[in-house]
Amino acid sequence: MRKPKKKLKLKSKRGAVKRFKLTASGKIKRGHSMKRHILTKKAQGRKRSLRKAGLVSPADVAQVRRMLLG
């Protein structure tokens, strides 16, 4: 007798897991781009505002959620 096959678990995209975090209210947090290199020509205030996390836009939420939850 064969055992019935179990349904495979869906895997989340590992790159997305590293880039996005879920907030307590269910929104998706993200970091800003343009903060890695060539920082000397960027204004101090611009760099300071890039430190803070942003939220994923409502147009992209469904796509990012699908990547995170598998």
PQR file with spaces between the fields and no chain letter, atoms N, CA, C, O and H, PARSE charges and radii, in Angstrom:
ATOM       1  N    MET     1       0.828   -1.186    0.000 -0.4000 1.5000
ATOM       2  CA   MET     1       0.000    0.000    0.000 -0.0000 2.0000
ATOM       3  C    MET     1       0.873    1.251    0.000  0.5500 1.7000
ATOM       4  O    MET     1       1.839    1.347    0.757 -0.5500 1.4000
ATOM       5  N    ARG     2       0.533    2.172   -0.829 -0.4000 1.5000
ATOM       6  CA   ARG     2       1.257    3.434   -0.881 -0.0000 2.0000
ATOM       7  C    ARG     2       0.600    4.456    0.012  0.5500 1.7000
ATOM       8  O    ARG     2      -0.621    4.483    0.168 -0.5500 1.4000
ATOM       9  H    ARG     2      -0.252    2.094   -1.444  0.4000 1.0000
ATOM      10  N    LYS     3       1.439    5.304    0.603 -0.4000 1.5000
ATOM      11  CA   LYS     3       0.906    6.420    1.385 -0.0000 2.0000
ATOM      12  C    LYS     3       0.404    7.491    0.426  0.5500 1.7000
ATOM      13  O    LYS     3       1.002    7.695   -0.631 -0.5500 1.4000
ATOM      14  H    LYS     3       2.431    5.282    0.476  0.4000 1.0000
ATOM      15  N    PRO     4      -0.668    8.171    0.767 -0.5600 1.5000
ATOM      16  CA   PRO     4      -1.104    9.282   -0.101  0.2800 2.0000
ATOM      17  C    PRO     4      -0.084   10.411   -0.056  0.5500 1.7000
ATOM      18  O    PRO     4       0.477   10.726    0.993 -0.5500 1.4000
ATOM      19  N    LYS     5       0.142   11.010   -1.217 -0.4000 1.5000
ATOM      20  CA   LYS     5       1.128   12.090   -1.298 -0.0000 2.0000
ATOM      21  C    LYS     5       0.602   13.331   -0.598  0.5500 1.7000
ATOM      22  O    LYS     5      -0.564   13.701   -0.736 -0.5500 1.4000
ATOM      23  H    LYS     5      -0.313   10.754   -2.070  0.4000 1.0000
ATOM      24  N    LYS     6       1.488   13.962    0.152 -0.4000 1.5000
ATOM      25  CA   LYS     6       1.126   15.212    0.801 -0.0000 2.0000
ATOM      26  C    LYS     6       1.309   16.358   -0.182  0.5500 1.7000
ATOM      27  O    LYS     6       2.155   16.307   -1.074 -0.5500 1.4000
ATOM      28  H    LYS     6       2.435   13.662    0.263  0.4000 1.0000
ATOM      29  N    LYS     7       0.508   17.375   -0.001 -0.4000 1.5000
ATOM      30  CA   LYS     7       0.636   18.569   -0.827 -0.0000 2.0000
ATOM      31  C    LYS     7       1.907   19.311   -0.417  0.5500 1.7000
ATOM      32  O    LYS     7       2.177   19.484    0.772 -0.5500 1.4000
ATOM      33  H    LYS     7      -0.180   17.416    0.723  0.4000 1.0000
ATOM      34  N    LEU     8       2.672   19.740   -1.395 -0.4000 1.5000
ATOM      35  CA   LEU     8       3.921   20.437   -1.096 -0.0000 2.0000
ATOM      36  C    LEU     8       3.643   21.804   -0.497  0.5500 1.7000
ATOM      37  O    LEU     8       2.674   22.472   -0.858 -0.5500 1.4000
ATOM      38  H    LEU     8       2.453   19.599   -2.360  0.4000 1.0000
ATOM      39  N    LYS     9       4.501   22.209    0.418 -0.4000 1.5000
ATOM      40  CA   LYS     9       4.381   23.536    1.013 -0.0000 2.0000
ATOM      41  C    LYS     9       4.930   24.564    0.038  0.5500 1.7000
ATOM      42  O    LYS     9       5.916   24.318   -0.657 -0.5500 1.4000
ATOM      43  H    LYS     9       5.289   21.666    0.712  0.4000 1.0000
ATOM      44  N    LEU    10       4.281   25.714   -0.003 -0.4000 1.5000
ATOM      45  CA   LEU    10       4.756   26.794   -0.861 -0.0000 2.0000
ATOM      46  C    LEU    10       5.895   27.520   -0.173  0.5500 1.7000
ATOM      47  O    LEU    10       5.851   27.779    1.030 -0.5500 1.4000
ATOM      48  H    LEU    10       3.480   25.913    0.561  0.4000 1.0000
ATOM      49  N    LYS    11       6.906   27.842   -0.945 -0.4000 1.5000
ATOM      50  CA   LYS    11       8.050   28.555   -0.371 -0.0000 2.0000
ATOM      51  C    LYS    11       7.927   30.040   -0.679  0.5500 1.7000
ATOM      52  O    LYS    11       7.465   30.430   -1.751 -0.5500 1.4000
ATOM      53  H    LYS    11       6.942   27.632   -1.922  0.4000 1.0000
ATOM      54  N    SER    12       8.346   30.859    0.272 -0.4000 1.5000
ATOM      55  CA   SER    12       8.368   32.299    0.031 -0.0000 2.0000
ATOM      56  C    SER    12       9.662   32.653   -0.698  0.5500 1.7000
ATOM      57  O    SER    12      10.659   31.936   -0.603 -0.5500 1.4000
ATOM      58  H    SER    12       8.722   30.542    1.143  0.4000 1.0000
ATOM      59  N    LYS    13       9.631   33.757   -1.418 -0.4000 1.5000
ATOM      60  CA   LYS    13      10.822   34.214   -2.140 -0.0000 2.0000
ATOM      61  C    LYS    13      11.826   34.725   -1.119  0.5500 1.7000
ATOM      62  O    LYS    13      11.524   35.651   -0.367 -0.5500 1.4000
ATOM      63  H    LYS    13       8.821   34.339   -1.495  0.4000 1.0000
ATOM      64  N    ARG    14      13.007   34.140   -1.081 -0.4000 1.5000
ATOM      65  CA   ARG    14      13.977   34.470   -0.037 -0.0000 2.0000
ATOM      66  C    ARG    14      14.480   35.897   -0.168  0.5500 1.7000
ATOM      67  O    ARG    14      14.773   36.540    0.840 -0.5500 1.4000
ATOM      68  H    ARG    14      13.253   33.388   -1.691  0.4000 1.0000
ATOM      69  N    GLY    15      14.587   36.404   -1.390 -0.4000 1.5000
ATOM      70  CA   GLY    15      15.023   37.786   -1.580 -0.0000 2.0000
ATOM      71  C    GLY    15      14.012   38.767   -1.016  0.5500 1.7000
ATOM      72  O    GLY    15      14.380   39.805   -0.467 -0.5500 1.4000
ATOM      73  H    GLY    15      14.349   35.881   -2.209  0.4000 1.0000
ATOM      74  N    ALA    16      12.726   38.433   -1.156 -0.4000 1.5000
ATOM      75  CA   ALA    16      11.672   39.303   -0.642 -0.0000 2.0000
ATOM      76  C    ALA    16      11.646   39.274    0.884  0.5500 1.7000
ATOM      77  O    ALA    16      11.392   40.297    1.520 -0.5500 1.4000
ATOM      78  H    ALA    16      12.427   37.590   -1.602  0.4000 1.0000
ATOM      79  N    VAL    17      11.906   38.119    1.469 -0.4000 1.5000
ATOM      80  CA   VAL    17      11.913   37.998    2.932 -0.0000 2.0000
ATOM      81  C    VAL    17      12.991   38.895    3.528  0.5500 1.7000
ATOM      82  O    VAL    17      12.809   39.469    4.601 -0.5500 1.4000
ATOM      83  H    VAL    17      12.113   37.288    0.953  0.4000 1.0000
ATOM      84  N    LYS    18      14.117   39.013    2.822 -0.4000 1.5000
ATOM      85  CA   LYS    18      15.213   39.834    3.323 -0.0000 2.0000
ATOM      86  C    LYS    18      14.940   41.330    3.151  0.5500 1.7000
ATOM      87  O    LYS    18      15.509   42.149    3.872 -0.5500 1.4000
ATOM      88  H    LYS    18      14.266   38.546    1.950  0.4000 1.0000
ATOM      89  N    ARG    19      14.073   41.689    2.203 -0.4000 1.5000
ATOM      90  CA   ARG    19      13.850   43.101    1.890 -0.0000 2.0000
ATOM      91  C    ARG    19      12.637   43.716    2.576  0.5500 1.7000
ATOM      92  O    ARG    19      12.611   44.922    2.821 -0.5500 1.4000
ATOM      93  H    ARG    19      13.610   41.024    1.617  0.4000 1.0000
ATOM      94  N    PHE    20      11.635   42.902    2.887 -0.4000 1.5000
ATOM      95  CA   PHE    20      10.381   43.431    3.409 -0.0000 2.0000
ATOM      96  C    PHE    20      10.071   42.863    4.784  0.5500 1.7000
ATOM      97  O    PHE    20      10.439   41.732    5.101 -0.5500 1.4000
ATOM      98  H    PHE    20      11.656   41.922    2.687  0.4000 1.0000
ATOM      99  N    LYS    21       9.388   43.667    5.601 -0.4000 1.5000
ATOM     100  CA   LYS    21       8.936   43.229    6.934 -0.0000 2.0000
ATOM     101  C    LYS    21       7.464   43.611    7.072  0.5500 1.7000
ATOM     102  O    LYS    21       7.029   44.630    6.537 -0.5500 1.4000
ATOM     103  H    LYS    21       9.089   44.586    5.344  0.4000 1.0000
ATOM     104  N    LEU    22       6.705   42.792    7.789 -0.4000 1.5000
ATOM     105  CA   LEU    22       5.302   43.100    8.048 -0.0000 2.0000
ATOM     106  C    LEU    22       5.182   43.878    9.347  0.5500 1.7000
ATOM     107  O    LEU    22       5.840   43.548   10.333 -0.5500 1.4000
ATOM     108  H    LEU    22       7.059   41.964    8.224  0.4000 1.0000
ATOM     109  N    THR    23       4.350   44.908    9.354 -0.4000 1.5000
ATOM     110  CA   THR    23       4.100   45.656   10.585 -0.0000 2.0000
ATOM     111  C    THR    23       2.987   44.952   11.360  0.5500 1.7000
ATOM     112  O    THR    23       2.363   44.017   10.858 -0.5500 1.4000
ATOM     113  H    THR    23       3.815   45.176    8.552  0.4000 1.0000
ATOM     114  N    ALA    24       2.749   45.410   12.579 -0.4000 1.5000
ATOM     115  CA   ALA    24       1.723   44.788   13.419 -0.0000 2.0000
ATOM     116  C    ALA    24       0.334   44.958   12.815  0.5500 1.7000
ATOM     117  O    ALA    24      -0.528   44.096   12.990 -0.5500 1.4000
ATOM     118  H    ALA    24       3.255   46.169   12.987  0.4000 1.0000
ATOM     119  N    SER    25       0.110   46.063   12.106 -0.4000 1.5000
ATOM     120  CA   SER    25      -1.207   46.301   11.513 -0.0000 2.0000
ATOM     121  C    SER    25      -1.359   45.636   10.144  0.5500 1.7000
ATOM     122  O    SER    25      -2.418   45.736    9.526 -0.5500 1.4000
ATOM     123  H    SER    25       0.810   46.763   11.964  0.4000 1.0000
ATOM     124  N    GLY    26      -0.305   44.953    9.660 -0.4000 1.5000
ATOM     125  CA   GLY    26      -0.404   44.217    8.401 -0.0000 2.0000
ATOM     126  C    GLY    26       0.138   44.948    7.191  0.5500 1.7000
ATOM     127  O    GLY    26       0.086   44.422    6.079 -0.5500 1.4000
ATOM     128  H    GLY    26       0.556   44.872   10.162  0.4000 1.0000
ATOM     129  N    LYS    27       0.661   46.155    7.385 -0.4000 1.5000
ATOM     130  CA   LYS    27       1.271   46.875    6.268 -0.0000 2.0000
ATOM     131  C    LYS    27       2.661   46.293    6.010  0.5500 1.7000
ATOM     132  O    LYS    27       3.199   45.561    6.841 -0.5500 1.4000
ATOM     133  H    LYS    27       0.703   46.582    8.288  0.4000 1.0000
ATOM     134  N    ILE    28       3.230   46.621    4.862 -0.4000 1.5000
ATOM     135  CA   ILE    28       4.549   46.079    4.496 -0.0000 2.0000
ATOM     136  C    ILE    28       5.565   47.207    4.482  0.5500 1.7000
ATOM     137  O    ILE    28       5.410   48.193    3.762 -0.5500 1.4000
ATOM     138  H    ILE    28       2.793   47.215    4.187  0.4000 1.0000
ATOM     139  N    LYS    29       6.619   47.047    5.297 -0.4000 1.5000
ATOM     140  CA   LYS    29       7.685   48.040    5.388 -0.0000 2.0000
ATOM     141  C    LYS    29       8.785   47.700    4.385  0.5500 1.7000
ATOM     142  O    LYS    29       9.004   46.534    4.058 -0.5500 1.4000
ATOM     143  H    LYS    29       6.745   46.246    5.882  0.4000 1.0000
ATOM     144  N    ARG    30       9.465   48.727    3.908 -0.4000 1.5000
ATOM     145  CA   ARG    30      10.581   48.534    2.981 -0.0000 2.0000
ATOM     146  C    ARG    30      11.647   49.569    3.258  0.5500 1.7000
ATOM     147  O    ARG    30      11.364   50.607    3.856 -0.5500 1.4000
ATOM     148  H    ARG    30       9.286   49.674    4.174  0.4000 1.0000
ATOM     149  N    GLY    31      12.854   49.305    2.835 -0.4000 1.5000
ATOM     150  CA   GLY    31      13.927   50.282    2.932 -0.0000 2.0000
ATOM     151  C    GLY    31      13.982   51.119    1.669  0.5500 1.7000
ATOM     152  O    GLY    31      13.394   50.756    0.650 -0.5500 1.4000
ATOM     153  H    GLY    31      13.083   48.462    2.348  0.4000 1.0000
ATOM     154  N    HIS    32      14.689   52.240    1.735 -0.4000 1.5000
ATOM     155  CA   HIS    32      14.849   53.089    0.565 -0.0000 2.0000
ATOM     156  C    HIS    32      16.053   52.647   -0.255  0.5500 1.7000
ATOM     157  O    HIS    32      17.006   52.068    0.267 -0.5500 1.4000
ATOM     158  H    HIS    32      15.166   52.535    2.563  0.4000 1.0000
ATOM     159  N    SER    33      15.987   52.933   -1.545 -0.4000 1.5000
ATOM     160  CA   SER    33      17.133   52.684   -2.411 -0.0000 2.0000
ATOM     161  C    SER    33      18.041   53.916   -2.407  0.5500 1.7000
ATOM     162  O    SER    33      17.748   54.894   -1.719 -0.5500 1.4000
ATOM     163  H    SER    33      15.213   53.403   -1.969  0.4000 1.0000
ATOM     164  N    MET    34      19.109   53.881   -3.146 -0.4000 1.5000
ATOM     165  CA   MET    34      20.063   55.001   -3.317 -0.0000 2.0000
ATOM     166  C    MET    34      20.859   55.308   -2.047  0.5500 1.7000
ATOM     167  O    MET    34      21.284   56.450   -1.872 -0.5500 1.4000
ATOM     168  H    MET    34      19.347   53.087   -3.705  0.4000 1.0000
ATOM     169  N    LYS    35      21.074   54.358   -1.173 -0.4000 1.5000
ATOM     170  CA   LYS    35      21.772   54.633    0.088 -0.0000 2.0000
ATOM     171  C    LYS    35      23.046   53.793    0.219  0.5500 1.7000
ATOM     172  O    LYS    35      23.633   53.748    1.300 -0.5500 1.4000
ATOM     173  H    LYS    35      20.728   53.430   -1.315  0.4000 1.0000
ATOM     174  N    ARG    36      23.486   53.130   -0.846 -0.4000 1.5000
ATOM     175  CA   ARG    36      24.598   52.187   -0.742 -0.0000 2.0000
ATOM     176  C    ARG    36      25.964   52.794   -1.075  0.5500 1.7000
ATOM     177  O    ARG    36      26.942   52.550   -0.368 -0.5500 1.4000
ATOM     178  H    ARG    36      23.009   53.166   -1.724  0.4000 1.0000
ATOM     179  N    HIS    37      26.029   53.569   -2.129 -0.4000 1.5000
ATOM     180  CA   HIS    37      27.335   54.103   -2.535 -0.0000 2.0000
ATOM     181  C    HIS    37      27.141   55.440   -3.220  0.5500 1.7000
ATOM     182  O    HIS    37      26.011   55.868   -3.455 -0.5500 1.4000
ATOM     183  H    HIS    37      25.234   53.767   -2.703  0.4000 1.0000
ATOM     184  N    ILE    38      28.256   56.105   -3.544 -0.4000 1.5000
ATOM     185  CA   ILE    38      28.256   57.462   -4.109 -0.0000 2.0000
ATOM     186  C    ILE    38      27.454   58.392   -3.192  0.5500 1.7000
ATOM     187  O    ILE    38      26.545   59.091   -3.640 -0.5500 1.4000
ATOM     188  H    ILE    38      29.174   55.757   -3.353  0.4000 1.0000
ATOM     189  N    LEU    39      27.803   58.388   -1.912 -0.4000 1.5000
ATOM     190  CA   LEU    39      27.063   59.176   -0.932 -0.0000 2.0000
ATOM     191  C    LEU    39      27.629   60.582   -0.772  0.5500 1.7000
ATOM     192  O    LEU    39      26.985   61.440   -0.168 -0.5500 1.4000
ATOM     193  H    LEU    39      28.542   57.820   -1.547  0.4000 1.0000
ATOM     194  N    THR    40      28.830   60.832   -1.310 -0.4000 1.5000
ATOM     195  CA   THR    40      29.468   62.126   -1.095 -0.0000 2.0000
ATOM     196  C    THR    40      28.720   63.254   -1.806  0.5500 1.7000
ATOM     197  O    THR    40      28.681   64.378   -1.305 -0.5500 1.4000
ATOM     198  H    THR    40      29.353   60.135   -1.801  0.4000 1.0000
ATOM     199  N    LYS    41      28.131   62.970   -2.956 -0.4000 1.5000
ATOM     200  CA   LYS    41      27.442   64.025   -3.706 -0.0000 2.0000
ATOM     201  C    LYS    41      26.004   64.228   -3.246  0.5500 1.7000
ATOM     202  O    LYS    41      25.362   65.192   -3.664 -0.5500 1.4000
ATOM     203  H    LYS    41      28.163   62.057   -3.363  0.4000 1.0000
ATOM     204  N    LYS    42      25.484   63.355   -2.403 -0.4000 1.5000
ATOM     205  CA   LYS    42      24.102   63.479   -1.937 -0.0000 2.0000
ATOM     206  C    LYS    42      24.041   64.374   -0.710  0.5500 1.7000
ATOM     207  O    LYS    42      24.922   64.329    0.147 -0.5500 1.4000
ATOM     208  H    LYS    42      26.005   62.572   -2.063  0.4000 1.0000
ATOM     209  N    ALA    43      23.016   65.171   -0.634 -0.4000 1.5000
ATOM     210  CA   ALA    43      22.861   66.116    0.475 -0.0000 2.0000
ATOM     211  C    ALA    43      22.615   65.369    1.779  0.5500 1.7000
ATOM     212  O    ALA    43      22.055   64.272    1.786 -0.5500 1.4000
ATOM     213  H    ALA    43      22.300   65.208   -1.331  0.4000 1.0000
ATOM     214  N    GLN    44      23.042   65.978    2.879 -0.4000 1.5000
ATOM     215  CA   GLN    44      22.915   65.349    4.198 -0.0000 2.0000
ATOM     216  C    GLN    44      21.459   65.062    4.540  0.5500 1.7000
ATOM     217  O    GLN    44      21.139   63.993    5.061 -0.5500 1.4000
ATOM     218  H    GLN    44      23.497   66.868    2.873  0.4000 1.0000
ATOM     219  N    GLY    45      20.580   66.011    4.250 -0.4000 1.5000
ATOM     220  CA   GLY    45      19.159   65.826    4.542 -0.0000 2.0000
ATOM     221  C    GLY    45      18.548   64.707    3.727  0.5500 1.7000
ATOM     222  O    GLY    45      17.684   63.976    4.214 -0.5500 1.4000
ATOM     223  H    GLY    45      20.839   66.879    3.827  0.4000 1.0000
ATOM     224  N    ARG    46      18.992   64.569    2.490 -0.4000 1.5000
ATOM     225  CA   ARG    46      18.499   63.495    1.632 -0.0000 2.0000
ATOM     226  C    ARG    46      18.906   62.136    2.186  0.5500 1.7000
ATOM     227  O    ARG    46      18.100   61.207    2.234 -0.5500 1.4000
ATOM     228  H    ARG    46      19.693   65.162    2.094  0.4000 1.0000
ATOM     229  N    LYS    47      20.169   62.031    2.606 -0.4000 1.5000
ATOM     230  CA   LYS    47      20.662   60.769    3.186 -0.0000 2.0000
ATOM     231  C    LYS    47      19.935   60.448    4.488  0.5500 1.7000
ATOM     232  O    LYS    47      19.648   59.287    4.778 -0.5500 1.4000
ATOM     233  H    LYS    47      20.823   62.786    2.567  0.4000 1.0000
ATOM     234  N    ARG    48      19.645   61.470    5.258 -0.4000 1.5000
ATOM     235  CA   ARG    48      18.953   61.278    6.536 -0.0000 2.0000
ATOM     236  C    ARG    48      17.536   60.743    6.304  0.5500 1.7000
ATOM     237  O    ARG    48      17.068   59.874    7.038 -0.5500 1.4000
ATOM     238  H    ARG    48      19.878   62.413    5.022  0.4000 1.0000
ATOM     239  N    SER    49      16.865   61.265    5.285 -0.4000 1.5000
ATOM     240  CA   SER    49      15.502   60.805    5.017 -0.0000 2.0000
ATOM     241  C    SER    49      15.484   59.401    4.418  0.5500 1.7000
ATOM     242  O    SER    49      14.487   58.687    4.532 -0.5500 1.4000
ATOM     243  H    SER    49      17.245   61.971    4.688  0.4000 1.0000
ATOM     244  N    LEU    50      16.575   59.009    3.785 -0.4000 1.5000
ATOM     245  CA   LEU    50      16.661   57.648    3.228 -0.0000 2.0000
ATOM     246  C    LEU    50      16.830   56.592    4.316  0.5500 1.7000
ATOM     247  O    LEU    50      16.560   55.413    4.086 -0.5500 1.4000
ATOM     248  H    LEU    50      17.385   59.589    3.692  0.4000 1.0000
ATOM     249  N    ARG    51      17.278   57.012    5.507 -0.4000 1.5000
ATOM     250  CA   ARG    51      17.454   56.074    6.624 -0.0000 2.0000
ATOM     251  C    ARG    51      16.136   55.469    7.070  0.5500 1.7000
ATOM     252  O    ARG    51      16.052   54.284    7.393 -0.5500 1.4000
ATOM     253  H    ARG    51      17.497   57.970    5.694  0.4000 1.0000
ATOM     254  N    LYS    52      15.103   56.312    7.081 -0.4000 1.5000
ATOM     255  CA   LYS    52      13.809   55.881    7.616 -0.0000 2.0000
ATOM     256  C    LYS    52      13.159   54.887    6.661  0.5500 1.7000
ATOM     257  O    LYS    52      13.292   55.000    5.442 -0.5500 1.4000
ATOM     258  H    LYS    52      15.171   57.275    6.819  0.4000 1.0000
ATOM     259  N    ALA    53      12.461   53.918    7.226 -0.4000 1.5000
ATOM     260  CA   ALA    53      11.765   52.927    6.407 -0.0000 2.0000
ATOM     261  C    ALA    53      10.521   53.546    5.790  0.5500 1.7000
ATOM     262  O    ALA    53       9.918   54.452    6.365 -0.5500 1.4000
ATOM     263  H    ALA    53      12.353   53.825    8.216  0.4000 1.0000
ATOM     264  N    GLY    54      10.142   53.057    4.624 -0.4000 1.5000
ATOM     265  CA   GLY    54       8.917   53.507    3.981 -0.0000 2.0000
ATOM     266  C    GLY    54       7.935   52.354    3.907  0.5500 1.7000
ATOM     267  O    GLY    54       8.230   51.245    4.354 -0.5500 1.4000
ATOM     268  H    GLY    54      10.632   52.321    4.156  0.4000 1.0000
ATOM     269  N    LEU    55       6.779   52.614    3.349 -0.4000 1.5000
ATOM     270  CA   LEU    55       5.767   51.576    3.165 -0.0000 2.0000
ATOM     271  C    LEU    55       5.648   51.255    1.679  0.5500 1.7000
ATOM     272  O    LEU    55       5.840   52.126    0.829 -0.5500 1.4000
ATOM     273  H    LEU    55       6.539   53.515    2.986  0.4000 1.0000
ATOM     274  N    VAL    56       5.334   50.019    1.378 -0.4000 1.5000
ATOM     275  CA   VAL    56       5.122   49.604   -0.007 -0.0000 2.0000
ATOM     276  C    VAL    56       3.843   50.273   -0.504  0.5500 1.7000
ATOM     277  O    VAL    56       2.855   50.355    0.226 -0.5500 1.4000
ATOM     278  H    VAL    56       5.178   49.312    2.067  0.4000 1.0000
ATOM     279  N    SER    57       3.865   50.752   -1.751 -0.4000 1.5000
ATOM     280  CA   SER    57       2.702   51.457   -2.291 -0.0000 2.0000
ATOM     281  C    SER    57       1.516   50.495   -2.442  0.5500 1.7000
ATOM     282  O    SER    57       1.710   49.297   -2.652 -0.5500 1.4000
ATOM     283  H    SER    57       4.668   50.686   -2.344  0.4000 1.0000
ATOM     284  N    PRO    58       0.308   51.013   -2.337 -0.5600 1.5000
ATOM     285  CA   PRO    58      -0.882   50.150   -2.430  0.2800 2.0000
ATOM     286  C    PRO    58      -0.963   49.350   -3.728  0.5500 1.7000
ATOM     287  O    PRO    58      -1.552   48.269   -3.750 -0.5500 1.4000
ATOM     288  N    ALA    59      -0.376   49.870   -4.812 -0.4000 1.5000
ATOM     289  CA   ALA    59      -0.402   49.157   -6.090 -0.0000 2.0000
ATOM     290  C    ALA    59       0.440   47.889   -6.051  0.5500 1.7000
ATOM     291  O    ALA    59       0.149   46.933   -6.771 -0.5500 1.4000
ATOM     292  H    ALA    59       0.102   50.748   -4.795  0.4000 1.0000
ATOM     293  N    ASP    60       1.482   47.866   -5.219 -0.4000 1.5000
ATOM     294  CA   ASP    60       2.399   46.729   -5.181 -0.0000 2.0000
ATOM     295  C    ASP    60       2.155   45.781   -4.012  0.5500 1.7000
ATOM     296  O    ASP    60       2.805   44.740   -3.923 -0.5500 1.4000
ATOM     297  H    ASP    60       1.719   48.642   -4.634  0.4000 1.0000
ATOM     298  N    VAL    61       1.234   46.118   -3.120 -0.4000 1.5000
ATOM     299  CA   VAL    61       1.052   45.330   -1.899 -0.0000 2.0000
ATOM     300  C    VAL    61       0.692   43.881   -2.204  0.5500 1.7000
ATOM     301  O    VAL    61       1.247   42.970   -1.589 -0.5500 1.4000
ATOM     302  H    VAL    61       0.705   46.964   -3.192  0.4000 1.0000
ATOM     303  N    ALA    62      -0.221   43.649   -3.137 -0.4000 1.5000
ATOM     304  CA   ALA    62      -0.675   42.282   -3.435 -0.0000 2.0000
ATOM     305  C    ALA    62       0.476   41.437   -3.959  0.5500 1.7000
ATOM     306  O    ALA    62       0.620   40.274   -3.581 -0.5500 1.4000
ATOM     307  H    ALA    62      -0.672   44.389   -3.637  0.4000 1.0000
ATOM     308  N    GLN    63       1.292   42.015   -4.826 -0.4000 1.5000
ATOM     309  CA   GLN    63       2.415   41.286   -5.402 -0.0000 2.0000
ATOM     310  C    GLN    63       3.461   40.933   -4.341  0.5500 1.7000
ATOM     311  O    GLN    63       3.969   39.812   -4.316 -0.5500 1.4000
ATOM     312  H    GLN    63       1.175   42.960   -5.133  0.4000 1.0000
ATOM     313  N    VAL    64       3.778   41.882   -3.476 -0.4000 1.5000
ATOM     314  CA   VAL    64       4.780   41.646   -2.427 -0.0000 2.0000
ATOM     315  C    VAL    64       4.249   40.641   -1.407  0.5500 1.7000
ATOM     316  O    VAL    64       4.992   39.778   -0.937 -0.5500 1.4000
ATOM     317  H    VAL    64       3.365   42.792   -3.497  0.4000 1.0000
ATOM     318  N    ARG    65       2.975   40.751   -1.069 -0.4000 1.5000
ATOM     319  CA   ARG    65       2.371   39.811   -0.114 -0.0000 2.0000
ATOM     320  C    ARG    65       2.425   38.381   -0.647  0.5500 1.7000
ATOM     321  O    ARG    65       2.660   37.438    0.107 -0.5500 1.4000
ATOM     322  H    ARG    65       2.372   41.451   -1.451  0.4000 1.0000
ATOM     323  N    ARG    66       2.205   38.230   -1.957 -0.4000 1.5000
ATOM     324  CA   ARG    66       2.277   36.910   -2.587 -0.0000 2.0000
ATOM     325  C    ARG    66       3.696   36.344   -2.515  0.5500 1.7000
ATOM     326  O    ARG    66       3.876   35.142   -2.321 -0.5500 1.4000
ATOM     327  H    ARG    66       2.015   38.996   -2.570  0.4000 1.0000
ATOM     328  N    MET    67       4.695   37.202   -2.671 -0.4000 1.5000
ATOM     329  CA   MET    67       6.089   36.750   -2.574 -0.0000 2.0000
ATOM     330  C    MET    67       6.450   36.346   -1.158  0.5500 1.7000
ATOM     331  O    MET    67       7.221   35.407   -0.956 -0.5500 1.4000
ATOM     332  H    MET    67       4.548   38.178   -2.829  0.4000 1.0000
ATOM     333  N    LEU    68       5.900   37.048   -0.174 -0.4000 1.5000
ATOM     334  CA   LEU    68       6.246   36.774    1.216 -0.0000 2.0000
ATOM     335  C    LEU    68       5.551   35.531    1.753  0.5500 1.7000
ATOM     336  O    LEU    68       6.163   34.747    2.478 -0.5500 1.4000
ATOM     337  H    LEU    68       5.274   37.811   -0.337  0.4000 1.0000
ATOM     338  N    LEU    69       4.295   35.342    1.409 -0.4000 1.5000
ATOM     339  CA   LEU    69       3.519   34.267    2.021 -0.0000 2.0000
ATOM     340  C    LEU    69       3.511   32.977    1.210  0.5500 1.7000
ATOM     341  O    LEU    69       2.890   31.993    1.610 -0.5500 1.4000
ATOM     342  H    LEU    69       3.798   35.979    0.820  0.4000 1.0000
ATOM     343  N    GLY    70       4.198   32.981    0.074 -0.4000 1.5000
ATOM     344  CA   GLY    70       4.322   31.751   -0.695 -0.0000 2.0000
ATOM     345  C    GLY    70       3.151   31.430   -1.568  0.5500 1.7000
ATOM     346  O    GLY    70       3.158   30.411   -2.259 -0.5500 1.4000
ATOM     347  H    GLY    70       4.703   33.781   -0.252  0.4000 1.0000
